[in-house]
């Protein structure tokens, strides 16, 4: 399998104009969460299964040429004291 960057380099070398997809910054789609979990588990050296409860709307990712390039997630957090929420 030839990577998209290798194909792009071959086209440039041959003098063929190359149209490149724009870099997208957006939340991961639910269908992309498996790849998101793989990237994050590799980065953090943790099992991918630990990210199964992560919701796609908590993510922000960069996609380059349609491929997940980097990933970020923010988990909701609420401080509690003796079981009661401190702030809403």
C-alpha positions, -999 to 999 in steps of 0.1 A, spaced: 0 0 0 14 34 -10 8 62 14 -9 94 3 23 114 10 43 90 -13 17 95 -41 18 132 -36 57 132 -38 56 111 -70 31 136 -86 52 166 -76 83 149 -91 64 143 -123 53 179 -125 16 171 -119 -3 197 -99 -14 182 -66 -46 193 -48 -43 187 -11 -71 183 13 -72 210 39 -63 202 75 -95 198 95 -97 207 132 -129 192 145 -144 167 170 -140 131 161 -172 115 146 -186 85 165 -174 62 137 -138 75 142 -137 68 180 -120 34 174 -91 52 157 -91 79 183 -88 53 211 -59 36 192 -40 69 188 -46 80 224 -37 46 238 -5 46 219 4 81 231 -4 74 267 8 37 267 -26 27 281 -51 0 268 -75 13 242 -104 -2 261 -100 25 288 -112 51 263 -144 32 254 -167 55 275 -152 87 259 -178 106 240 -170 121 206 -183 155 216 -155 157 243 -128 154 216 -109 178 194 -87 164 166 -66 173 137 -72 154 104 -46 156 77 -56 142 43 -86 124 60 -64 107 85 -64 113 123 -31 132 130 -35 142 166 -62 140 193 -73 158 224 -101 151 249 -116 169 279 -135 149 304 -163 166 323 -152 172 359 -172 181 390 -157 186 424 -176 169 453 -173 170 490 -190 143 511 -209 133 479 -224 167 472 -214 188 442 -194 219 451 -204 239 420 -226 234 389 
